[in-house]
């Protein structure tokens, strides 16, 4: 992709996702993810409706009229975006690929974070750590994250969620808001998830395509595993083949849901032809 085309794509995503974060998400994000506590801001005159427990009696005695202490939330938080860039994310049957939706969701979350003066970092993974960008503030930093999400070419096609979670545990020492975006076509990551879930505020966002749920009747079809490159001929007219395909999919989803639940973490499931906006807003509101 040449520079001009890349900048055009970045700008398009910025316009769409920034509008969403401005009008929809920044307030919901702020109230969903709390800061570390309250810090003293100022003393002002008592107003009707103020909590009498916040009266500053020393200042009140000095000025012979009631004054209250005002506290503000100490907010500075860190958001970490963990994004699966293995080959299975380049699948999609309805206008966009899974990776396109993952990029849009990541950008929306990142803009919501910087509007609240929080830091944002990025971890791209396959079955190895492909890229780590340490958390920073500012629009320029978020635009760099979007650029990497659009154009980064992974070295590997495979997925290892356990490896990514272990790496995160090592590099992030303080509590952070962590969003892991993937199709979660992997297993065996539950123990690593428990460790991360205890330390960080973790949410798994599973992005999937409708044809990953059920395979349509198309006769004999060659199907390629995106991560292994293996091609097999599948009789999609066979009921048992379609049932096995769906059962395998549901097993994968159950593992994802149960693993995150046991670790005390949240989950969002969004199909690429659904509104991820509604899914995110619903999730944020449920947390409040």
C-alpha positions in Angstrom: 0.0 0.0 0.0 1.5 3.4 -1.0 1.7 6.3 1.5 -1.1 8.3 -0.2 -3.6 5.4 -0.1 -2.6 4.6 3.5 -3.2 8.2 4.7 -6.5 8.2 2.9 -7.5 5.0 4.8 -6.3 6.4 8.1 -8.3 9.6 7.6 -11.4 7.7 6.6 -11.2 5.6 9.8 -10.4 8.6 11.9 -13.5 10.5 10.7 -15.9 7.6 11.3 -14.5 6.4 14.6 -13.8 9.9 16.1 -17.4 10.9 15.5 -18.6 7.8 17.3 -16.2 8.4 20.2 -17.2 12.1 20.4 -20.9 11.6 20.4 -21.4 8.2 21.9 -18.5 6.6 23.7 -16.4 9.1 25.6 -19.1 9.6 28.3 -19.9 5.9 28.6 -16.2 5.0 28.6 -15.5 7.6 31.3 -18.3 6.2 33.6 -17.5 2.6 32.8 -13.8 2.7 33.7 -13.1 4.5 37.0 -9.9 6.2 38.0 -7.8 5.4 41.0 -9.8 7.4 43.5 -10.6 11.0 44.4 -8.1 13.9 44.8 -8.7 17.3 46.4 -9.5 20.1 43.9 -10.7 23.3 45.8 -12.8 24.8 48.5 -15.9 26.8 47.5 -19.0 28.2 49.2 -21.7 25.8 50.2 -24.6 25.5 47.7 -28.0 24.0 48.3 -27.9 20.3 47.8 -24.2 19.9 48.8 -23.4 17.0 51.1 -22.9 18.4 54.6 -20.2 15.8 55.2 -18.0 17.7 52.7 -18.1 20.9 54.8 -14.6 22.3 55.6 -15.2 23.5 59.2 -11.9 25.4 59.4 -12.7 27.6 56.4 -16.3 27.9 57.5 -15.2 29.3 60.9 -12.7 31.7 59.2 -15.3 33.2 56.8 -18.4 32.8 59.0 -20.3 31.1 56.2 -20.3 27.4 55.1 -17.7 26.2 52.6 -17.2 22.7 51.2 -14.2 20.7 49.9 -14.5 19.7 46.3 -12.9 16.4 45.1 -12.2 15.2 41.5 -11.7 11.7 40.2 -8.0 11.0 39.8 -8.4 9.5 36.3 -5.2 8.9 34.5 -5.7 5.4 33.2 -3.9 3.2 30.6 -5.8 1.3 27.9 -4.1 -1.5 26.1 -5.4 -2.9 22.8 -4.4 -6.5 22.2 -5.1 -7.3 18.6 -4.9 -10.7 16.9 -3.5 -10.3 13.4 -3.3 -13.9 12.4 -4.5 -15.0 9.0 -8.0 -16.0 10.1 -8.8 -12.3 10.7 -8.6 -11.8 6.9 -11.8 -13.7 6.5 -15.2 -12.1 5.7 -18.1 -12.7 3.4 -20.1 -9.4 3.8 -18.3 -6.4 2.4 -15.6 -6.3 5.2 -13.1 -8.6 6.7 -12.9 -9.3 10.4 -9.7 -7.3 10.6 -11.5 -4.2 9.2 -14.1 -4.3 12.0 -11.3 -4.9 14.6 -9.5 -1.8 13.3 -12.6 0.3 13.6 -13.5 -0.9 17.1 -9.8 -0.4 18.2 -9.8 3.2 16.8 -13.1 4.0 18.5 -11.9 2.8 21.8 -8.6 4.6 21.4 -10.2 8.0 20.6 -12.6 7.5 23.6 -9.5 7.0 25.8 -7.6 10.0 24.7 -10.7 12.2 25.1 -10.6 11.2 28.7 -6.8 12.0 28.8 -5.9 8.3 29.2 -2.9 6.6 27.6 -3.3 4.0 24.8 -0.9 1.2 23.8 -1.0 -1.5 21.2 0.0 -5.1 21.1 -0.2 -7.0 17.8 0.1 -10.8 18.0 -0.1 -14.0 16.0 1.7 -17.0 17.5 4.5 -14.5 18.3 4.6 -10.9 19.4 4.5 -9.0 16.2 4.5 -5.4 17.5 4.4 -3.6 20.9 3.7 0.1 21.1 4.0 1.4 24.7 1.0 3.4 26.0 1.1 7.2 25.4 -1.4 10.1 25.1 -2.4 12.2 22.2 -4.1 12.2 18.8 -0.8 11.7 16.9 -0.1 8.5 18.9 -3.6 7.2 18.1 -3.2 7.9 14.4 0.1 5.9 14.5 -1.8 3.0 16.1 -4.5 3.1 13.3 -1.7 3.1 10.7 -0.2 0.0 12.2 -3.6 -1.7 12.4 -4.1 -1.0 8.7 -0.8 -1.8 7.1 1.2 -4.1 9.5 2.2 -7.4 7.8 2.5 -10.2 10.3 5.4 -12.7 10.1 3.2 -15.6 11.1 -0.3 -16.8 10.1 -1.0 -18.7 13.3 -2.5 -17.7 16.7 -1.3 -18.1 20.3 -3.4 -16.2 22.8 -1.5 -17.7 25.8 1.8 -16.2 24.5 0.2 -12.7 24.1 -1.4 -12.8 27.6 1.9 -13.8 29.2 3.8 -11.1 27.3 1.2 -8.5 28.5 1.7 -9.6 32.1 5.4 -9.0 31.8 5.3 -5.6 30.2 2.3 -4.0 32.0 3.2 -3.7 35.7 0.3 -1.3 36.7 -3.4 -2.0 36.4 -4.8 -1.2 32.9 -8.0 -1.4 30.9 -7.3 -4.2 28.4 -9.3 -5.0 25.3 -8.4 -8.2 23.5 -9.8 -8.3 19.9 -9.8 -11.6 18.1 -12.0 -14.3 16.6 -10.6 -16.5 19.5 -10.1 -19.5 17.3 -7.7 -21.0 19.8 -7.8 -22.8 23.1 -5.7 -23.6 26.2 -5.4 -19.9 27.2 -7.7 -20.1 30.3 -4.9 -20.2 32.9 -3.0 -17.2 31.4 -6.3 -15.4 31.2 -6.9 -15.8 35.0 -3.6 -14.2 35.8 -4.3 -11.2 33.5 -7.9 -11.0 34.7 -6.8 -10.7 38.4 -4.5 -7.7 37.6 -6.2 -5.9 34.8 -9.7 -4.8 33.8 -10.0 -7.2 30.8 -12.6 -7.5 28.0 -12.5 -10.0 25.1 -14.1 -8.7 21.9 -14.9 -11.6 19.6 -15.4 -10.7 16.0 -16.9 -13.3 13.7 -18.5 -14.0 10.3 -21.9 -15.6 9.8 -20.5 -18.4 7.7 -18.2 -19.4 10.6 -21.4 -20.2 12.5 -23.1 -22.4 9.8 -21.7 -23.6 6.5 -24.2 -23.2 3.6 -25.2 -26.0 1.2 -22.8 -25.5 -1.7 -22.0 -29.0 -2.7 -18.4 -30.2 -2.8 -16.3 -27.2 -1.8 -12.5 -26.8 -1.3 -11.9 -25.1 2.1 -8.6 -23.7 3.1 -7.5 -23.3 6.8 -6.2 -19.7 6.7 -3.6 -20.3 9.4 -2.2 -23.7 8.3 -2.7 -23.3 4.6 -4.2 -26.8 4.4 -6.9 -27.4 1.8 -9.6 -30.1 2.2 -12.6 -31.0 0.0 -15.8 -30.7 2.0 -19.3 -32.0 1.1 -21.4 -29.1 2.3 -24.6 -30.9 1.3 -24.0 -33.5 4.0 -26.0 -32.8 7.2 -23.5 -34.5 9.5 -20.7 -32.4 8.0 -22.7 -29.2 8.6 -23.6 -30.4 12.1 -20.0 -31.2 13.0 -18.9 -27.8 11.6 -21.5 -26.0 13.8 -20.7 -28.1 16.9 -17.0 -27.3 16.5 -17.8 -23.5 16.3 -20.1 -23.6 19.4 -17.4 -25.5 21.3 -15.0 -22.7 20.5 -17.5 -20.0 21.6 -18.3 -21.8 24.9 -14.6 -22.0 25.7 -14.2 -18.3 25.0 -17.2 -17.3 27.1 -16.4 -19.7 30.0 -12.7 -18.8 30.2 -13.4 -15.1 30.3 -16.2 -15.5 32.9 -14.0 -17.6 35.2 -11.2 -15.0 35.0 -13.7 -12.3 36.1 -13.4 -10.6 32.7 -16.1 -9.3 30.3 -17.0 -10.4 26.8 -18.5 -8.8 23.7 -19.5 -10.9 20.6 -20.1 -9.0 17.4 -20.7 -10.3 13.9 -19.1 -8.3 11.1 -22.5 -7.5 9.5 -23.9 -6.3 12.9 -23.6 -2.9 14.6 -20.6 -3.0 16.9 -21.7 0.4 18.1 -24.8 -1.1 19.8 -22.7 -3.9 21.2 -20.1 -1.6 22.8 -22.7 0.8 24.2 -24.7 -2.0 25.7 -21.6 -3.4 27.3 -20.5 0.0 28.7 -24.0 0.7 30.1 -24.2 -2.8 31.7 -20.9 -2.0 33.6 -22.2 1.3 35.1 
